[in-house]
């Protein structure tokens, strides 16, 4: 195995020496919908047929394909283009952005910069910031992903308030909390507002498990992940898993690895605040009275 790994590294180093070296990796992203469906379960307005339709739509929304084009120091990560369903172009783009898709993400590991274009409620934003630095812990485990020998690494990272994939449903943790929640809802039904969004929470940080291959010695990976001694081929954060399904080395058709430039320039923190304020605004707008939760249309 060691001889194979050394031979692979020598062969790949030849690719890296090429002035116009470029690689391409395809990633399949899947996010668990269990929490979201659990949150829907308490809504009496949703019939079994409606719930089935919601499950099918959510499955499509939470299963995405991304393309990572990379060279020795930079990469662009973009969702594979698919035709929107009729009448869902605007809303589809917004939901895609909120669920970890949409736009182009540019990472430069040499300058330690990340630039992302995002569309939110019809407005274009250009997020410019430093690459998030994760304190990776290199584990001893290894496994094969396709033909590549990969090694495990773990890290803890803070959660972005604008990434709705990380929402957790408050209910169902244990009987005591459930009874407490029901009592609070009953109390609120006679006086103030109750909103479905109040049943959700965003964790402060999550544990990341990644698998990287030194056989592809570039400091890149999907989304905001980077910083390991090899291309990251798999990532899991407990709810979302991203797995590489295809790699093409030294691609013949070159893609321009260039940072996006359109949109209002903001930092990641500023963008998170914009999204948080807008969602709070919607929470107030759709918050029902008399114990009925607000609904999105």
N, C-alpha and C positions, 0 to 999 in steps of 0.2 A: 504493500500500500504506500509506504514511504517513497519507494522508487517511482511509482506512478505519479504521486503528488509532485515530486521534484521535476519529473519530466514535463508535467502539465505547466508548472510554474515557468520553466525554461521556455517552453513553446509560447506561453502567453506573454512573457517579457518581450519576445520578438514582436508581437502585435503592438505592445505599448510603445516600443521604440519607433514605430511608424508614425510619421508626422501627422497623418490624417486618420489615425486610429479612431474607430467608433464602434460601440456595441449597442445592442438593443435587447431589452428584457420585457416580457409580457407578464403581468401580474393579475391574478384573479382575487378580488376582494369580496368577502362575505361578512355581514354583520348579523348577529343573532337578533331575532325579532321577538324573543320570548318576553322581555320586559314590556315592550310596546303592546303586545297582545294582552298581557296581564293587566295593563292599565286600561285597555278597552273593555275588559271583562265586566267591570262594574257599571257600565253604561246601559241602562235599560232601553235606550232608543235604538240600539244596534241589534238587529235581528241576526239569526244564524247565517242567513244568506248574505247579508251585508258584511258580516265578519269574515266569511269565506272570501268575498271579493276584496276586502281590505288586506287579508293575508296574502293573496296573490299579487296585489299591487305593491305591497311592502316588500315581498320577496324580490320583485324586479328592481325596486328602488335600492335594496340593500345588497344586491349582487352586481358588481361592476367589473369591467376589464380596463386595465390601465397599461400604458406603454411608457417605458423608461428608456430614453435614448441618452447615452453617456459617452464621454471621452475620458481623457486622463484626469481632468480636474472638474468638469462641470456636467450637469445633466438637466434634462427637462422631463417632467412626469406629467402625463396628461391622460384623461379618461378617453377610452376609445369612442370615436364618434358614432352615434346611432341616431336614427330619425326619431324625433319626438312624436308622441301620439297626437292626433289632431286636437287642437284646442288646449294643449298642455305645454306649449313651448315656453311661455314665460314662467309659469309655476314650476314646470319640470326643471328648469335651470336653477331656480332658487332652491328647490328641495335638494337638487344634486349638490349644490354648494354647501348646504347645511349638513349633508350626510357624507362629506368627505370627497366629493367629486367636483366636476366643473372647473373650467379655467386651466391655466398652465402653471406648473410649479417649477421654478428654476433654482437649482442649488449649485453653488460654486464652493468646493471644499478648499480651494486654494485661498480665496478671499474671505471664506467663512460667511458667505452671504446667501440669503434665501429671498427670492422675489416671486410673489404669487399674484395672479389676477383673479379676482372674485367678483361675481355679480350678485348683489343682494337687494331685493325689492326694486329692481329696475335700475339700480345705480352701480357703476363700475368702480371697483377699488383696486389699487395696486399696493399690496402689502410688501413692504421692504423692511427686512430685519436681519439680525445676525442669526446664523444657524444655531438652533438649540443644541447645547452641549450636554450629551447624556454621559453619565458615569457608568460605562459598561463594565459588567463583571463577567470575565471570560470563564465559562464553565468547562467541565471536563468531558461533557457528553458530545457525541458526534452521530451523524446519520447521513444517509444519501438522499439528495433531492435530485431526481432525474439521474444524470451521470456525474453529478458533482458531490464531492465529499464536503459536508458542512459541519460547523461547530456551533455550539450553543452559547449565547450571551444573554444576560438579563440586565435590566435597568429600571429605575423608577423615574417617571416623568410627570410633571404637572399637566393638568388637563386644560385644554383650550375651551373657553366658554362658548365659542362659536361652532364647535364640533358637536352636533346633537347626537352623534352615535354613542356618546358616553353617558347619556341620560340613564339613570336607574330609577325604577319604580319604587316608591317608598313602601307601598303596601305589601302584605304577604311575607314579611320578614319573620314574624312570630305572632302567636295569638294575642299576646298582651298589647303589642303595638297596633294590631288590627282593631282590637276592641277600643283602644284609645282613639284611633283614627275615626272610627264610626261614631264615637261619642262627640268628637269635635265637629264632624260633618252635621250631625243632628242638631247640635247647638247652633251652628252657623245658619242652618236652614230657617231659623226663626228670626234672625237678626241681620246678618251681613252676607257677604258674597262667599260663594264656594266656587272654586275654579279647578278644572281638571289638571291644569298646569301645576297647581300647588301639590299634587300628588307625586311630582317628579323631583329628583335631586341630581345635582352634578357633583361627582366626587372631586376632591382636590387633586389627587394624584392616582396614577395607575401603574401596575407592574407590567413591563414589556418583556416578552421573550422573543429573541431573534435567532435566526440560523444564517450564518454567513459562510462563504466559501473562499478560502485563501487561493484556490485555483483560478479565481478571477480577482486579482489583486488591485481592485479599484475601491476607493473610499466612498462608495455610494450605496443607495438603497431606495425603496419606495417611500412616498410621502416625505416626511421630515426626518426620516431615519438615515443615519450615516455614521461614520466614525469607527467602523470596525475594519480589521485587516483583511478585507475581502468583500465582494458584493453580497449584500443581504438578500437572501432568496426567500425567506419566510419571516413574518412578524405576526405576533398574537398579543393582544392587550386585554384578553378576557372576554371581550364582546366582538371584536373585529379581527379576522384573520386575513392576511395577505400572503398569497403563495405564488411564486414564480412558476409559470407553466411552459415558458419557452425562452431560450437565449440564442441570439445570433451574434457571433463575434466577427469583428472587422467587416461590418456590413458594406455591401457594394453601393447601395443607394444611401448617400449621406443626408442626414437631417441637420438643419441649421440649429445648433444648440445656442440659442440666444434668449436673453431675459425678456419677458413681456414688458411693455412700456406704457400701456393705456390704462387710464383710471386715476381716481383720486389717491394720491400717495398717503399711506398711513402705516403705522407700525402694527405688529400683530396685536399688541395690547390695546391700541386704539380701535382696531377693527373688532376685537372681542367686545369692547365696551359699546360700540355702535350696535352690534347684534343683540347684546344683552338689553340695551335700552329699548330697541325696537320690539323685542319679544315681551318685555314688560308692558310696553304700550298696547300690544295686542292682547295681553292677558287682561288688562283693564278694560279694553274695548269689548272683548267677548265674554267677560265675566258675568255670569247670569246671577239673578237674585232669586231668593226663595229656594235655595238649595240646589238649583240646577246649574250644572257646570257649563263653562264656556266651550264652544266648539269651533273648530276651524272649518271653513267652507272651501 
